[in-house]
């Protein structure tokens, strides 16, 4: 049977049109990705904050007579006071400390790299380290390498300044995007639900529930862990008689949301105690910070996150730390979400009844149509 030439041309034209449409759609999607990619972190953080605080926002909006714009402004101001402004202050403080450290290294190299006095006063090992370290610093290769490091560190001051500006811009973007999410929350949620309906079909409601519950659980886990680490740090500072322990504990609370953040607070405090001659308190704080403050993050965060997700604690642990290694800080949120969605898909697939294969169906049909013998 020959296909008419007109039909063949029409079929070929339809396929070419389909390929053009697909190519155009892919090109638009790629363009949208490159446009949105610089703001992806701000968008995800804003969405996370809005999802967690949405019930509180609804109460505020009801109290204000459903004036959505005013309610959104007040919620953004609330987030700024609680999260964004302290985060900005912390970033500036850390950048200043990095710059001061870089300047100290540069000045030390410029002064001929003299050995610090405290090296020889270290207990048990100080007298053995002083002479070997001095000889190592006399090698020209070591001197050249340290000078190169000092030069690179000087350039790092400019890099850290640019990083401060970038972080502040990101924080302002988070506030602006959060305002849009609060202002148009229902319509945006309906569009997301529509996408889930097309992608997930019968599982769309389960997907949306997983997204909301996992996001809230992750945020509560992050803040709960930060609160626990701050409380443990306060106890350690109190035992050691550290002044301004409340401020230091607050810094631990903020830095707990960053990987390896708390040691940036308790390690300098332990060093300061040692330099003051309080060896016992310095050793105690170092051990307390290592095994109490920093280690609690390894089990408390997965335990808190697992309370609101369908995942067992072992998978939550993998999701948190695997996501952290793969996606950075946002991986703490993305890891459990991906594993929760994957678990839901796998469970739904297992729940589907098995379909009989074609040979079994054919055999059953033949048995049903076979005439019965008459006796």
Secondary structure, 3 states (H helix, E strand, C coil): CCCCHHHHHHHHHHHHHHHHHHHHHHHHHHHHHHHHHCCHHHHHHHHHHHHHHHHHHHHHHHHCCCCHHHHHHHHHHHHHHHHHHHHHHHHHHHHHHHHHHHHHHHHHHHCCCCCCHHHHCCCCCHHHHHHHHHHHHHCHHHHHHHHHHHHHHHHHHHHHHHHHHHHHHHHHHHHHHHHHHHHCHHHHHHHHHHHHHHHHHHHHHHHHHHHHHHHHHHHHHHHHHHHHHHHHHHHHHHHCCCCCHHHHHHHHHHHCCCCCCCHHHHHHHHHHHHHCCCHHHHHHHHHHHHHHHCCHHHHHHHHHHHCCCCCCHHHHHHHHHHHHHHHHHHHHHHHHHHHHHHHHHHHHHHHCCCCCCHHHHHHHHHHHHCCCCCC
